[in-house]
Amino acid sequence: MRDMGDEVTISDLGALGDGIVREGNDELYIPYGIPGDVVSVTRDGSFAQIDKIVSPSTDRVQPQCRHFTRCGGCKLQHVQFEHYLDLKAARVRSAFDREGLDCDIAPVWSAGLGARRRAVFSAARTKKTLPFGFHQYRSDAIENIDECPILVGAIGEHLEDLRRIAGNFLTRKRAAKVGVTASLDGLDVWISGARPEIAPDIVARIFADCERARVQRLIVDGEILYQNGEPEVSLSGVRVPLPSGSFLQACENAEARMAEIIINIMQGRKSLIDLFAGIGTFSFAMAKLAPVLAIENSAKSLAALRVGSDRATGISPVATLNRDLFEDPMSVKELSNFDGLVFDPPRAGALAQAHQIAKSEIAHVVAVSCNPITLARDLKVLVEDGYQIKSVYPIDQFVYSPHVEVVAHLLRT
């Protein structure tokens, strides 16, 4: 049942960026509301929609993008930027407090606007239009966007070209996902959920659209349809091939900032290990200091890392090992050969590996995560076995979303 016309005051911000009204033991979630807002709402269960802002929070500002609130890609453009960063720091603090971790947290570093180099769009075909953009919040509807201040120019300037390319593969019966990554020399594009066959007479048109958008590679449902060179990225100055679907940090400048933090921490180390190394996100930065063993489960990512390592000059050797660290974590004995370790697991964290690290004698450990909750859980394991959290660096690379990256430095005491 929908209740209309309630006037409420928002007191908190939830983990997904919704404003929260606390009513006894219950919580009412209000998208695009922020603490301090007094709003009139229409309720729908535990959610409510703002009908009118009766009295805005002093931290409310004009959004950057005209699609905001219709496009579900951003949740926090309406928050004054310094307060927005404070909210992200508070999310990290809350996760650490929940695990009883008492440590200093550095000010949040932000990648800023125009920095996001990868995105996954949704695309569909209606009777008259080709909506291309992001889903509206809590909806299957796609907001058709023609601008996005978050994206790098190489993507944002070609939204119309990308819409046209995707349109060739759409039917009215199914939507599709369109992944786009800005590599060094062009765009790497994949489309999934496309129609199975393409008429020969439109292939030339697709190729022309790809050339106009500076697409290097177009993969449709796993098959390469167009290629003009191999997409590559630069990792700490090393050119590395980018396998389709492989992990890449969302923003190049955020990646560089994290690498800088890691280099500063690992000064003086003699033997380094990089767990969940991907294509070498931090391996090549670490190799500026000492030899590195990079361990990764994805064979194609590890192959790309090896290509980059073979090309690199002026750095220490980077050895590789293909291994599933969830099923077979590095043991305490295997870790005994290293005096510096970095681990950057997926959002679920790496609890089994954390237990092995905790029992090791590695002096310096750096943990990187896009999930403060699982990070804090894993770090608690290390702290309980004698590690001390020396510093915590929140990185705002998912700009105007509720998500935050974190780099934590632990020292064996």
C-alpha positions as CSV (number, residue, x, y, z in Angstrom):
1,M,0.0,0.0,0.0
2,R,1.3,3.5,-0.9
3,D,0.9,6.2,1.7
4,M,1.2,9.8,0.3
5,G,2.0,13.1,1.9
6,D,4.1,12.1,4.9
7,E,6.6,14.7,6.1
8,V,9.8,13.2,7.5
9,T,13.3,14.3,8.4
10,I,16.2,12.3,7.1
11,S,18.8,11.5,9.7
12,D,21.3,9.1,8.1
13,L,22.7,7.8,4.8
14,G,22.5,4.1,4.0
15,A,25.2,1.8,2.5
16,L,23.5,2.1,-0.9
17,G,23.3,5.9,-0.8
18,D,19.7,6.2,0.3
19,G,18.6,8.6,3.0
20,I,17.3,6.9,6.1
21,V,14.5,7.9,8.4
22,R,14.5,5.9,11.7
23,E,11.1,5.1,13.1
24,G,11.5,3.1,16.2
25,N,13.0,-0.2,15.2
26,D,12.1,0.4,11.5
27,E,14.0,2.2,8.8
28,L,12.5,4.1,5.8
29,Y,14.8,4.4,2.8
30,I,14.5,7.5,0.6
31,P,16.5,7.6,-2.6
32,Y,18.2,10.9,-3.3
33,G,17.6,12.2,0.2
34,I,20.4,13.2,2.5
35,P,20.8,13.8,6.3
36,G,19.1,17.1,7.2
37,D,16.5,17.1,4.5
38,V,12.9,17.6,5.5
39,V,10.8,16.0,2.8
40,S,7.2,15.1,1.9
41,V,7.2,11.5,0.6
42,T,5.0,8.8,-0.8
43,R,5.7,5.5,1.0
44,D,5.9,2.1,-0.6
45,G,6.8,-0.4,2.0
46,S,10.3,0.3,3.4
47,F,11.0,2.7,0.6
48,A,9.6,6.2,-0.1
49,Q,9.8,8.6,-3.0
50,I,10.4,12.3,-2.5
51,D,7.4,14.3,-3.6
52,K,8.7,17.7,-2.3
53,I,11.7,19.0,-0.5
54,V,10.1,21.0,2.3
55,S,13.5,22.1,3.8
56,P,16.7,21.1,2.1
57,S,19.8,20.0,4.0
58,T,22.6,22.6,4.1
59,D,24.7,20.0,2.3
60,R,22.4,19.7,-0.7
61,V,23.7,21.2,-4.0
62,Q,22.7,21.3,-7.6
63,P,23.6,18.0,-9.4
64,Q,26.3,17.9,-12.1
65,C,24.2,16.0,-14.6
66,R,20.7,16.6,-15.9
67,H,20.1,12.8,-15.9
68,F,20.6,12.6,-12.2
69,T,17.7,10.9,-10.3
70,R,16.5,9.3,-13.5
71,C,19.7,7.5,-14.3
72,G,20.7,5.0,-11.6
73,G,24.4,5.3,-12.2
74,C,25.0,8.0,-9.6
75,K,23.4,8.3,-6.2
76,L,25.2,11.2,-4.5
77,Q,25.5,14.1,-7.0
78,H,23.2,16.2,-4.8
79,V,25.6,16.2,-1.8
80,Q,28.1,19.0,-1.3
81,F,31.4,17.5,-2.3
82,E,33.4,17.8,1.0
83,H,30.4,16.3,2.9
84,Y,30.2,13.6,0.3
85,L,33.8,12.7,1.0
86,D,33.1,12.7,4.7
87,L,30.2,10.3,4.1
88,K,32.6,7.9,2.3
89,A,35.1,8.2,5.2
90,A,32.3,7.4,7.6
91,R,31.4,4.3,5.7
92,V,35.0,3.0,6.1
93,R,35.0,4.0,9.8
94,S,31.7,2.2,10.4
95,A,33.1,-1.0,8.8
96,F,36.2,-0.9,10.9
97,D,34.4,0.0,14.1
98,R,32.1,-3.0,13.6
99,E,35.1,-5.3,13.8
100,G,36.6,-3.4,16.7
101,L,39.5,-2.0,14.6
102,D,40.9,1.1,16.2
103,C,43.0,3.0,13.6
104,D,43.5,6.4,12.0
105,I,41.8,6.9,8.6
106,A,43.4,9.3,6.1
107,P,41.3,11.9,4.3
108,V,39.5,10.5,1.2
109,W,41.4,11.0,-2.0
110,S,39.0,11.4,-5.0
111,A,39.6,10.6,-8.7
112,G,37.2,13.5,-9.6
113,L,35.0,13.9,-12.6
114,G,35.9,12.7,-16.1
115,A,38.1,9.9,-14.8
116,R,36.1,6.7,-15.1
117,R,37.5,4.6,-17.9
118,R,35.2,1.6,-17.9
119,A,31.4,1.2,-17.7
120,V,28.7,-1.3,-18.5
121,F,25.7,0.2,-20.2
122,S,22.3,-1.3,-20.9
123,A,20.7,-1.0,-24.3
124,A,17.3,-1.9,-25.7
125,R,15.0,-1.4,-28.7
126,T,11.5,0.0,-28.5
127,K,9.1,0.7,-31.3
128,K,10.5,4.2,-31.8
129,T,13.7,4.5,-29.8
130,L,17.0,2.9,-28.8
131,P,17.5,3.7,-25.1
132,F,21.2,3.4,-24.2
133,G,22.5,4.2,-20.8
134,F,22.0,3.0,-17.2
135,H,18.9,1.5,-15.5
136,Q,16.9,3.9,-13.4
137,Y,17.2,3.2,-9.7
138,R,15.1,0.1,-8.6
139,S,13.7,-0.2,-12.1
140,D,14.1,-2.2,-15.4
141,A,13.6,1.1,-17.4
142,I,16.8,2.4,-19.1
143,E,17.5,6.1,-18.9
144,N,18.7,7.2,-22.3
145,I,21.8,9.3,-21.7
146,D,23.7,11.7,-23.9
147,E,26.1,12.9,-21.3
148,C,27.9,11.6,-18.3
149,P,30.3,13.8,-16.3
150,I,31.8,10.7,-14.6
151,L,33.2,9.1,-17.8
152,V,36.5,9.9,-19.5
153,G,36.1,11.8,-22.7
154,A,37.1,8.9,-24.9
155,I,33.8,7.2,-23.8
156,G,31.6,10.2,-23.0
157,E,32.2,11.8,-26.4
158,H,31.1,8.7,-28.3
159,L,27.9,7.8,-26.5
160,E,25.8,8.3,-29.7
161,D,28.2,6.2,-31.7
162,L,28.1,3.5,-29.1
163,R,24.3,3.6,-29.1
164,R,24.3,3.3,-32.9
165,I,26.7,0.3,-32.7
166,A,24.6,-1.5,-30.1
167,G,21.4,-0.8,-32.0
168,N,22.5,-3.1,-34.8
169,F,22.4,-6.1,-32.4
170,L,19.1,-5.4,-30.6
171,T,15.6,-6.8,-31.1
172,R,12.5,-5.7,-29.3
173,K,12.4,-9.0,-27.4
174,R,15.6,-8.6,-25.4
175,A,17.9,-6.0,-23.9
176,A,21.7,-6.2,-24.1
177,K,24.7,-5.2,-21.9
178,V,27.4,-3.1,-23.5
179,G,30.8,-3.0,-21.8
180,V,33.2,-0.2,-22.7
181,T,36.8,0.3,-21.6
182,A,39.0,3.2,-22.7
183,S,42.4,1.7,-23.5
184,L,45.5,3.5,-24.5
185,D,44.6,3.7,-28.2
186,G,40.9,3.3,-28.4
187,L,37.8,1.7,-27.0
188,D,37.4,-2.0,-26.1
189,V,33.7,-2.9,-26.5
190,W,31.7,-6.0,-25.8
191,I,28.1,-6.7,-26.2
192,S,26.2,-9.6,-24.6
193,G,22.5,-10.6,-25.1
194,A,22.6,-9.6,-28.8
195,R,20.6,-11.1,-31.6
196,P,22.4,-14.2,-33.0
197,E,22.8,-13.1,-36.6
198,I,23.8,-9.9,-38.4
199,A,22.7,-9.2,-42.0
200,P,25.8,-8.9,-44.3
201,D,24.6,-5.5,-45.6
202,I,25.0,-3.8,-42.2
203,V,28.5,-5.1,-41.4
204,A,30.1,-2.2,-43.3
205,R,28.0,0.3,-41.4
206,I,29.0,-1.3,-38.1
207,F,32.7,-1.1,-39.1
208,A,32.2,2.6,-40.0
209,D,30.7,3.3,-36.7
210,C,33.5,1.5,-34.9
211,E,36.1,3.6,-36.8
212,R,34.3,6.8,-35.9
213,A,34.1,5.9,-32.2
214,R,37.8,4.8,-32.2
215,V,36.8,1.3,-31.3
216,Q,39.8,-1.1,-31.2
217,R,37.9,-4.3,-30.6
218,L,34.2,-5.2,-30.7
219,I,33.2,-8.5,-29.2
220,V,29.6,-9.7,-29.6
221,D,28.5,-12.6,-27.5
222,G,32.0,-13.9,-27.2
223,E,33.0,-13.5,-30.8
224,I,35.3,-10.8,-32.2
225,L,33.4,-8.9,-34.9
226,Y,35.8,-6.0,-35.4
227,Q,39.4,-5.4,-34.4
228,N,41.9,-2.7,-35.2
229,G,44.9,-3.5,-33.0
230,E,45.0,-5.0,-29.5
231,P,43.7,-2.9,-26.6
232,E,46.4,-2.1,-24.1
233,V,46.7,-0.2,-20.8
234,S,49.6,1.3,-19.0
235,L,50.4,-0.1,-15.5
236,S,53.1,2.0,-13.8
237,G,54.6,2.8,-17.2
238,V,54.4,-0.8,-18.6
239,R,52.1,-1.4,-21.6
240,V,50.1,-4.5,-21.0
241,P,47.5,-6.2,-23.2
242,L,43.9,-6.0,-22.0
243,P,42.1,-9.3,-22.3
244,S,38.4,-8.9,-22.8
245,G,36.6,-9.2,-19.4
246,S,39.7,-9.0,-17.3
247,F,39.7,-6.9,-14.2
248,L,40.8,-3.3,-14.4
249,Q,40.6,-0.5,-11.8
250,A,37.8,1.9,-12.7
251,C,40.0,5.0,-12.9
252,E,43.6,5.3,-14.1
253,N,44.5,8.1,-11.8
254,A,43.1,6.2,-8.8
255,E,45.1,3.2,-9.8
256,A,48.2,5.4,-10.0
257,R,47.4,6.8,-6.5
258,M,47.1,3.3,-5.0
259,A,50.4,2.3,-6.7
260,E,52.1,5.3,-5.2
261,I,50.9,4.4,-1.7
262,I,52.2,0.8,-2.2
263,I,55.6,2.0,-3.4
264,N,56.0,4.3,-0.4
265,I,55.1,1.5,2.0
266,M,57.3,-1.1,0.4
267,Q,60.5,1.0,0.3
268,G,63.4,-1.2,1.4
269,R,61.7,-4.5,1.0
270,K,63.8,-7.2,-0.8
271,S,61.3,-9.8,-2.0
272,L,57.6,-9.0,-2.8
273,I,54.5,-11.0,-3.5
274,D,51.3,-9.8,-5.2
275,L,48.2,-11.9,-4.5
276,F,45.2,-11.6,-6.8
277,A,47.5,-9.8,-9.2
278,G,45.2,-9.6,-12.2
279,I,47.1,-8.3,-15.3
280,G,49.7,-6.7,-13.0
281,T,47.8,-3.8,-11.5
282,F,50.3,-3.4,-8.7
283,S,53.0,-5.9,-9.8
284,F,54.9,-3.5,-12.0
285,A,54.8,-0.7,-9.4
286,M,56.3,-3.1,-6.9
287,A,58.9,-4.4,-9.4
288,K,60.4,-0.9,-9.3
289,L,61.6,-1.8,-5.8
290,A,62.4,-5.5,-5.8
291,P,61.6,-8.9,-7.5
292,V,57.9,-9.8,-7.4
293,L,55.9,-13.0,-7.5
294,A,52.5,-12.3,-9.0
295,I,49.8,-14.9,-8.4
296,E,46.5,-14.9,-10.3
297,N,43.8,-17.5,-11.0
298,S,42.8,-16.1,-14.5
299,A,45.1,-17.7,-17.1
300,K,44.3,-15.0,-19.7
301,S,45.1,-12.2,-17.2
302,L,48.4,-13.9,-16.2
303,A,49.3,-14.3,-19.9
304,A,48.8,-10.5,-20.4
305,L,50.9,-9.9,-17.3
306,R,53.7,-12.0,-18.7
307,V,53.6,-10.0,-22.0
308,G,54.0,-6.8,-20.0
309,S,56.8,-8.2,-18.0
310,D,58.7,-9.3,-21.1
311,R,58.3,-5.8,-22.5
312,A,59.3,-3.9,-19.4
313,T,62.7,-2.3,-18.9
314,G,64.4,-0.9,-15.8
315,I,62.4,-3.0,-13.3
316,S,63.1,-6.1,-11.3
317,P,61.9,-9.5,-12.6
318,V,58.2,-10.4,-12.2
319,A,57.6,-14.1,-11.9
320,T,54.1,-15.5,-12.2
321,L,52.1,-18.4,-10.7
322,N,48.6,-19.5,-11.9
323,R,46.7,-20.4,-8.7
324,D,43.2,-20.2,-7.2
325,L,43.9,-18.5,-3.9
326,F,40.3,-19.2,-2.7
327,E,40.7,-23.0,-3.0
328,D,44.4,-23.1,-2.4
329,P,45.7,-20.1,-0.5
330,M,49.4,-19.5,-0.2
331,S,50.6,-21.2,3.0
332,V,52.6,-19.8,5.8
333,K,55.6,-21.8,4.7
334,E,55.3,-20.5,1.1
335,L,55.0,-16.9,2.4
336,S,58.2,-17.2,4.4
337,N,60.3,-16.1,1.5
338,F,58.8,-12.6,1.3
339,D,59.1,-9.5,3.4
340,G,56.4,-7.5,1.6
341,L,52.9,-8.6,0.5
342,V,50.0,-7.0,-1.4
343,F,46.6,-8.6,-1.7
344,D,43.7,-7.2,-3.7
345,P,40.9,-9.8,-3.8
346,P,37.4,-9.5,-5.3
347,R,34.5,-7.9,-3.2
348,A,34.0,-11.1,-1.2
349,G,37.4,-10.7,0.4
350,A,40.0,-13.4,1.0
351,L,39.3,-14.9,4.5
352,A,41.2,-18.2,4.0
353,Q,44.2,-16.4,2.6
354,A,44.1,-13.8,5.4
355,H,44.4,-16.6,8.0
356,Q,47.6,-17.8,6.3
357,I,49.0,-14.2,6.1
358,A,48.2,-13.6,9.7
359,K,50.4,-16.5,10.8
360,S,53.3,-15.4,8.6
361,E,56.3,-13.3,9.5
362,I,56.0,-10.9,6.6
363,A,56.8,-7.4,7.9
364,H,54.7,-5.3,5.7
365,V,51.2,-6.2,4.3
366,V,49.0,-4.0,2.1
367,A,45.4,-4.9,1.6
368,V,43.3,-3.3,-1.2
369,S,39.6,-3.7,-1.4
370,C,36.5,-2.1,-2.9
371,N,34.4,-3.5,0.0
372,P,35.2,-2.0,3.4
373,I,33.1,-4.6,5.2
374,T,34.9,-7.7,4.0
375,L,38.2,-5.8,4.2
376,A,37.7,-5.1,7.9
377,R,36.7,-8.7,8.5
378,D,39.9,-9.9,6.9
379,L,42.1,-7.3,8.6
380,K,40.7,-8.4,12.0
381,V,42.2,-11.8,11.4
382,L,45.6,-10.2,10.9
383,V,45.3,-7.9,13.9
384,E,44.3,-10.8,16.2
385,D,47.6,-12.6,15.2
386,G,49.8,-9.6,15.9
387,Y,49.6,-7.2,13.0
388,Q,49.0,-3.5,13.6
389,I,47.1,-1.3,11.2
390,K,49.4,1.6,10.5
391,S,47.4,3.5,7.9
392,V,44.1,3.4,6.0
393,Y,43.7,5.3,2.7
394,P,40.1,5.6,1.3
395,I,40.1,6.1,-2.5
396,D,37.0,7.6,-4.2
397,Q,37.2,6.1,-7.6
398,F,33.5,5.2,-7.9
399,V,32.6,8.9,-7.9
400,Y,29.1,9.9,-6.8
401,S,28.3,6.3,-5.9
402,P,28.2,4.9,-2.3
403,H,31.2,2.6,-3.0
404,V,34.7,3.3,-1.9
405,E,38.1,1.7,-2.5
406,V,40.4,1.3,0.5
407,V,44.2,0.7,0.9
408,A,45.3,-0.5,4.3
409,H,48.9,-0.9,5.5
410,L,49.6,-3.4,8.3
411,L,52.9,-4.0,10.1
412,R,54.0,-7.1,12.0
413,T,54.6,-6.1,15.6
